Amino acid sequence: MLTPNLTVNMEGHLCIGGADTVTLAKTHGTPLYVMDENMIRENCRGYERVISEEYGGRAEKIVLHGNSKTNSELQMAVSHDVGRIVCDNLPELKRLDQIAGAAGKTVSVMLRIKPGIDAHTHDFVKTGQIDSKFGFALETGEAMQAVKAASLYPNLRLVGLHCHIGSQILDTEPFAEAARVMVRLMDQVRSELNITLPELNLGGGPGIRYTEEDDPKQFGEIVRAILSALKGICTELDFPAPFVLFEPGRSIVGGAGLTLYTVMAKKVIPNIRSYVLVDGGMCDNPRYALYHSEYEAMIANKADQPRSERVTIGGKCCESGDLIGEDMPLQSAEEDDILAVLATGAYNYSMASNYNRNPRAEIVMVRDGEARTVVKRETYADIVKNDL
Ligand SMILES: Cc1ncc(COP(=O)(O)O)c(C=O)c1O
């Protein structure tokens, strides 16, 4: 199985966190997102454990991100005393300074830096290279210019730097290198501007096992490599160890979730391909349509049978590109079977849309075999409630 929380019960049904997915589909309907609470908690504890073993400290405050924040978002953040605002560009710094001044507050900011690291991942989820819409480039001197600007605004307190080099990164080295590059920049800030920044936010990015071919490093190994690189470079430059923040996303929730669909039909096009058509699609998981992200799938009620066929899983939206995947191994699918698409716990519900007026799916959280609804299924009434 892709992740240890997935098992097959005596009836040959796929189970997640001890709960029978076929029963969940029958009880809650499909499409249905299912999340494994214990796995999410274990992953959070895992991150905390390795950080406190290797480094110590704990981030307690909210960090606001965005490369195109509006004034009303900045005002909301300032009025709610969000702990850190990570600024992305010079106009934003200026607007934030004015907003903070008008509110009579001093706001703690970090600057998002593009450290120029090639994260060896899909182009659409690479964010640390110079040609990225996020942040200030290091290579061009833009980052240093932003540090100078931020340090002069009267209503801003520059507390540190941030980088997020990309997502679904399977190796440790790009992360370790990013940490070194960022501390070198902090050291340059110290020598050129006489400012010692106390905080460093290293973003997220550790990859997960979407398919059996993926072999990601455990996040514990990644965090250890980052912290070791960080301690090494701080010692080398005699730079005081910064307070470090991480922002892991999919490595906590990605593998802890799956999506259940009902098979509506199978369409065999001789010598071309076979489609398995389901009652969801790009409206609940647009990732294949966006960047051909690969998934593993199985027929949840035939989980003990071999995946002997190769199929394309098609959604219900009016786009030919509305696919969950192509050439996927699958048990022989029939109408009314329950299809489980694995490792959908990250960037599925958050990327869902009402395209074709499809209501967003329900989310159930399972824990020790028991399921509870944590997000209700949308209704057609919900969808039209803002229509005039
Ligand atoms: C600034 C920032 N931090 C952290 C993350 C989380 O990334 P991941 O899910 O790859 O760990 C993202 C994802 O888009 C991000 O934009």
PDBQT file of the ligand as one rigid body, heavy atoms in Angstrom, charges set to zero:
ROOT
HETATM    1  C1  LIG A 401       4.722  30.301   1.207  1.00  0.00    +0.000 C 
HETATM    2  C2  LIG A 401       4.378  28.861   1.268  1.00  0.00    +0.000 A 
HETATM    3  N1  LIG A 401       4.783  28.159   2.335  1.00  0.00    +0.000 NA
HETATM    4  C3  LIG A 401       4.483  26.845   2.460  1.00  0.00    +0.000 A 
HETATM    5  C4  LIG A 401       3.740  26.185   1.493  1.00  0.00    +0.000 A 
HETATM    6  C5  LIG A 401       3.442  24.714   1.700  1.00  0.00    +0.000 C 
HETATM    7  O1  LIG A 401       4.098  23.957   0.747  1.00  0.00    +0.000 OA
HETATM    8  P1  LIG A 401       4.094  22.357   0.783  1.00  0.00    +0.000 P 
HETATM    9  O2  LIG A 401       2.682  21.921   0.801  1.00  0.00    +0.000 OA
HETATM   10  O3  LIG A 401       4.784  21.992  -0.475  1.00  0.00    +0.000 OA
HETATM   11  O4  LIG A 401       4.842  21.927   2.013  1.00  0.00    +0.000 OA
HETATM   12  C6  LIG A 401       3.307  26.879   0.359  1.00  0.00    +0.000 A 
HETATM   13  C7  LIG A 401       2.539  26.200  -0.675  1.00  0.00    +0.000 C 
HETATM   14  O5  LIG A 401       2.112  26.701  -1.675  1.00  0.00    +0.000 OA
HETATM   15  C8  LIG A 401       3.643  28.267   0.250  1.00  0.00    +0.000 A 
HETATM   16  O6  LIG A 401       3.251  28.968  -0.818  1.00  0.00    +0.000 OA
ENDROOT
TORSDOF 0
